[in-house]
Amino acid sequence: MKNRRKKTKHKRIDSRKYARINVVLGARFVIIGDNPEENMSSRMIHSETKSISVNGACLGTNVVQADGLHICSSTSGMEKNKLKIEIDLPFGSRTITPMGEVRWYDMRPGDGKYLYYMGVSFIDLSKEDKRALETVIDKERKGEKTYFNFFRDWF
Protein backbone atom coordinates (compact mmCIF):
# COMPACT_ATOMS: atom_id res chain seq x y z
CA MET A 1 0.00 0.00 0.00
CA LYS A 2 1.34 3.39 -1.02
CA ASN A 3 1.74 6.12 1.49
CA ARG A 4 -0.43 8.91 0.17
CA ARG A 5 -0.12 12.39 1.43
CA LYS A 6 -3.25 14.34 1.77
CA LYS A 7 -3.07 17.50 -0.28
CA THR A 8 -4.08 20.59 1.60
CA LYS A 9 -4.87 23.98 0.28
CA HIS A 10 -3.20 26.82 2.05
CA LYS A 11 -5.18 29.92 2.78
CA ARG A 12 -3.46 33.19 2.15
CA ILE A 13 -2.83 34.82 5.48
CA ASP A 14 -3.29 38.58 5.57
CA SER A 15 -0.23 39.85 7.37
CA ARG A 16 -1.36 43.46 7.54
CA LYS A 17 -1.13 45.12 10.90
CA TYR A 18 -4.59 46.72 10.58
CA ALA A 19 -7.88 45.28 9.38
CA ARG A 20 -8.95 46.37 5.93
CA ILE A 21 -12.39 46.45 4.36
CA ASN A 22 -13.29 46.57 0.69
CA VAL A 23 -15.66 49.49 0.35
CA VAL A 24 -16.40 52.34 -2.01
CA LEU A 25 -16.37 55.74 -0.32
CA GLY A 26 -16.31 59.15 -1.93
CA ALA A 27 -12.87 60.73 -1.74
CA ARG A 28 -10.91 63.71 -2.98
CA PHE A 29 -7.25 64.63 -2.87
CA VAL A 30 -4.87 67.49 -3.55
CA ILE A 31 -1.24 66.84 -4.52
CA ILE A 32 1.11 68.85 -2.29
CA GLY A 33 4.59 69.58 -3.67
CA ASP A 34 7.63 68.54 -1.65
CA ASN A 35 9.21 72.00 -1.52
CA PRO A 36 7.59 74.09 1.22
CA GLU A 37 9.20 77.27 -0.14
CA GLU A 38 7.35 76.89 -3.44
CA ASN A 39 4.02 76.14 -1.70
CA MET A 40 2.77 74.23 -4.76
CA SER A 41 -0.46 72.25 -4.76
CA SER A 42 -2.80 70.87 -7.39
CA ARG A 43 -6.49 71.37 -7.87
CA MET A 44 -8.89 69.03 -6.04
CA ILE A 45 -9.06 65.61 -7.75
CA HIS A 46 -12.11 63.39 -7.25
CA SER A 47 -11.67 59.67 -6.53
CA GLU A 48 -13.13 56.77 -4.54
CA THR A 49 -11.77 54.19 -2.16
CA LYS A 50 -11.58 50.58 -3.22
CA SER A 51 -10.45 49.44 0.23
CA ILE A 52 -9.46 51.18 3.44
CA SER A 53 -7.77 50.60 6.81
CA VAL A 54 -6.52 52.96 9.51
CA ASN A 55 -3.09 52.65 7.91
CA GLY A 56 -4.06 53.58 4.34
CA ALA A 57 -6.36 53.11 1.39
CA CYS A 58 -6.54 52.00 -2.21
CA LEU A 59 -7.94 54.86 -4.27
CA GLY A 60 -9.27 54.84 -7.80
CA THR A 61 -8.61 57.92 -9.95
CA ASN A 62 -8.38 59.02 -13.54
CA VAL A 63 -5.67 61.60 -12.80
CA VAL A 64 -2.11 61.02 -11.58
CA GLN A 65 -0.68 64.37 -12.65
CA ALA A 66 -2.26 67.80 -12.24
CA ASP A 67 -1.03 71.36 -12.33
CA GLY A 68 2.59 70.30 -12.82
CA LEU A 69 2.59 67.86 -9.89
CA HIS A 70 2.65 64.05 -9.99
CA ILE A 71 1.11 61.85 -7.27
CA CYS A 72 4.45 60.16 -6.58
CA SER A 73 7.59 62.00 -7.49
CA SER A 74 8.46 65.59 -6.84
CA THR A 75 9.98 67.95 -9.38
CA SER A 76 13.42 67.32 -7.85
CA GLY A 77 12.90 63.55 -7.83
CA MET A 78 14.46 63.42 -4.37
CA GLU A 79 11.32 63.47 -2.24
CA LYS A 80 7.78 62.17 -2.55
CA ASN A 81 4.86 64.51 -2.97
CA LYS A 82 2.15 64.24 -0.34
CA LEU A 83 -1.60 63.94 -0.79
CA LYS A 84 -4.07 65.89 1.32
CA ILE A 85 -7.04 63.51 1.27
CA GLU A 86 -10.71 63.81 2.19
CA ILE A 87 -12.72 60.59 2.62
CA ASP A 88 -16.45 60.65 3.32
CA LEU A 89 -17.55 58.11 5.92
CA PRO A 90 -21.06 56.58 5.65
CA PHE A 91 -24.27 58.59 6.01
CA GLY A 92 -22.33 61.85 5.93
CA SER A 93 -21.37 61.23 9.55
CA ARG A 94 -17.88 62.53 9.10
CA THR A 95 -15.20 63.36 6.56
CA ILE A 96 -11.73 62.27 7.58
CA THR A 97 -8.73 64.25 6.33
CA PRO A 98 -5.48 62.27 6.43
CA MET A 99 -2.22 63.24 4.76
CA GLY A 100 -0.81 60.42 2.66
CA GLU A 101 2.01 59.20 0.46
CA VAL A 102 1.53 57.04 -2.60
CA ARG A 103 3.34 53.69 -2.20
CA TRP A 104 2.31 52.26 -5.59
CA TYR A 105 0.03 52.90 -8.51
CA ASP A 106 -1.13 50.81 -11.46
CA MET A 107 -2.77 51.69 -14.72
CA ARG A 108 -5.80 49.45 -15.28
CA PRO A 109 -7.56 50.48 -18.48
CA GLY A 110 -10.85 48.71 -19.00
CA ASP A 111 -11.05 47.81 -15.31
CA GLY A 112 -14.15 49.89 -14.75
CA LYS A 113 -14.69 53.42 -13.63
CA TYR A 114 -11.06 54.41 -13.03
CA LEU A 115 -7.92 54.30 -15.14
CA TYR A 116 -5.54 54.18 -12.16
CA TYR A 117 -5.51 52.60 -8.71
CA MET A 118 -3.02 53.73 -6.07
CA GLY A 119 -2.03 52.48 -2.66
CA VAL A 120 -1.79 55.36 -0.22
CA SER A 121 -0.21 55.13 3.21
CA PHE A 122 -1.62 57.54 5.79
CA ILE A 123 1.25 59.50 7.29
CA ASP A 124 -0.87 61.83 9.40
CA LEU A 125 -4.31 60.84 10.70
CA SER A 126 -5.80 62.64 13.70
CA LYS A 127 -6.88 60.60 16.73
CA GLU A 128 -10.52 61.56 16.15
CA ASP A 129 -10.39 60.51 12.49
CA LYS A 130 -8.68 57.25 13.42
CA ARG A 131 -11.35 56.45 16.02
CA ALA A 132 -14.16 57.23 13.55
CA LEU A 133 -12.55 55.05 10.88
CA GLU A 134 -11.94 52.19 13.35
CA THR A 135 -15.63 52.29 14.32
CA VAL A 136 -16.74 52.02 10.69
CA ILE A 137 -14.29 49.19 9.99
CA ASP A 138 -15.29 47.26 13.14
CA LYS A 139 -18.99 47.53 12.34
CA GLU A 140 -18.45 46.40 8.76
CA ARG A 141 -16.30 43.43 9.80
CA LYS A 142 -18.89 42.35 12.39
CA GLY A 143 -21.63 42.52 9.77
CA GLU A 144 -23.63 45.16 11.57
CA LYS A 145 -26.08 47.18 9.53
CA THR A 146 -23.92 49.90 8.09
CA TYR A 147 -24.19 51.92 4.95
CA PHE A 148 -22.13 49.36 3.02
CA ASN A 149 -23.91 46.11 3.79
CA PHE A 150 -27.35 47.79 3.95
CA PHE A 151 -27.20 48.31 0.19
CA ARG A 152 -25.57 44.93 -0.39
CA ASP A 153 -28.48 43.23 1.43
CA TRP A 154 -31.10 45.46 -0.18
CA PHE A 155 -30.23 44.61 -3.78
C-alpha positions in Angstrom: 0.0 0.0 0.0 1.3 3.4 -1.0 1.7 6.1 1.5 -0.4 8.9 0.2 -0.1 12.4 1.4 -3.2 14.3 1.8 -3.1 17.5 -0.3 -4.1 20.6 1.6 -4.9 24.0 0.3 -3.2 26.8 2.1 -5.2 29.9 2.8 -3.5 33.2 2.2 -2.8 34.8 5.5 -3.3 38.6 5.6 -0.2 39.9 7.4 -1.4 43.5 7.5 -1.1 45.1 10.9 -4.6 46.7 10.6 -7.9 45.3 9.4 -8.9 46.4 5.9 -12.4 46.5 4.4 -13.3 46.6 0.7 -15.7 49.5 0.4 -16.4 52.3 -2.0 -16.4 55.7 -0.3 -16.3 59.1 -1.9 -12.9 60.7 -1.7 -10.9 63.7 -3.0 -7.2 64.6 -2.9 -4.9 67.5 -3.6 -1.2 66.8 -4.5 1.1 68.8 -2.3 4.6 69.6 -3.7 7.6 68.5 -1.6 9.2 72.0 -1.5 7.6 74.1 1.2 9.2 77.3 -0.1 7.4 76.9 -3.4 4.0 76.1 -1.7 2.8 74.2 -4.8 -0.5 72.2 -4.8 -2.8 70.9 -7.4 -6.5 71.4 -7.9 -8.9 69.0 -6.0 -9.1 65.6 -7.8 -12.1 63.4 -7.3 -11.7 59.7 -6.5 -13.1 56.8 -4.5 -11.8 54.2 -2.2 -11.6 50.6 -3.2 -10.5 49.4 0.2 -9.5 51.2 3.4 -7.8 50.6 6.8 -6.5 53.0 9.5 -3.1 52.7 7.9 -4.1 53.6 4.3 -6.4 53.1 1.4 -6.5 52.0 -2.2 -7.9 54.9 -4.3 -9.3 54.8 -7.8 -8.6 57.9 -9.9 -8.4 59.0 -13.5 -5.7 61.6 -12.8 -2.1 61.0 -11.6 -0.7 64.4 -12.6 -2.3 67.8 -12.2 -1.0 71.4 -12.3 2.6 70.3 -12.8 2.6 67.9 -9.9 2.6 64.0 -10.0 1.1 61.9 -7.3 4.4 60.2 -6.6 7.6 62.0 -7.5 8.5 65.6 -6.8 10.0 67.9 -9.4 13.4 67.3 -7.9 12.9 63.6 -7.8 14.5 63.4 -4.4 11.3 63.5 -2.2 7.8 62.2 -2.5 4.9 64.5 -3.0 2.1 64.2 -0.3 -1.6 63.9 -0.8 -4.1 65.9 1.3 -7.0 63.5 1.3 -10.7 63.8 2.2 -12.7 60.6 2.6 -16.5 60.6 3.3 -17.5 58.1 5.9 -21.1 56.6 5.6 -24.3 58.6 6.0 -22.3 61.9 5.9 -21.4 61.2 9.5 -17.9 62.5 9.1 -15.2 63.4 6.6 -11.7 62.3 7.6 -8.7 64.3 6.3 -5.5 62.3 6.4 -2.2 63.2 4.8 -0.8 60.4 2.7 2.0 59.2 0.5 1.5 57.0 -2.6 3.3 53.7 -2.2 2.3 52.3 -5.6 0.0 52.9 -8.5 -1.1 50.8 -11.5 -2.8 51.7 -14.7 -5.8 49.5 -15.3 -7.6 50.5 -18.5 -10.8 48.7 -19.0 -11.0 47.8 -15.3 -14.1 49.9 -14.7 -14.7 53.4 -13.6 -11.1 54.4 -13.0 -7.9 54.3 -15.1 -5.5 54.2 -12.2 -5.5 52.6 -8.7 -3.0 53.7 -6.1 -2.0 52.5 -2.7 -1.8 55.4 -0.2 -0.2 55.1 3.2 -1.6 57.5 5.8 1.3 59.5 7.3 -0.9 61.8 9.4 -4.3 60.8 10.7 -5.8 62.6 13.7 -6.9 60.6 16.7 -10.5 61.6 16.2 -10.4 60.5 12.5 -8.7 57.2 13.4 -11.4 56.4 16.0 -14.2 57.2 13.5 -12.5 55.0 10.9 -11.9 52.2 13.3 -15.6 52.3 14.3 -16.7 52.0 10.7 -14.3 49.2 10.0 -15.3 47.3 13.1 -19.0 47.5 12.3 -18.4 46.4 8.8 -16.3 43.4 9.8 -18.9 42.4 12.4 -21.6 42.5 9.8 -23.6 45.2 11.6 -26.1 47.2 9.5 -23.9 49.9 8.1 -24.2 51.9 5.0 -22.1 49.4 3.0 -23.9 46.1 3.8 -27.3 47.8 4.0 -27.2 48.3 0.2 -25.6 44.9 -0.4 -28.5 43.2 1.4 -31.1 45.5 -0.2 -30.2 44.6 -3.8 
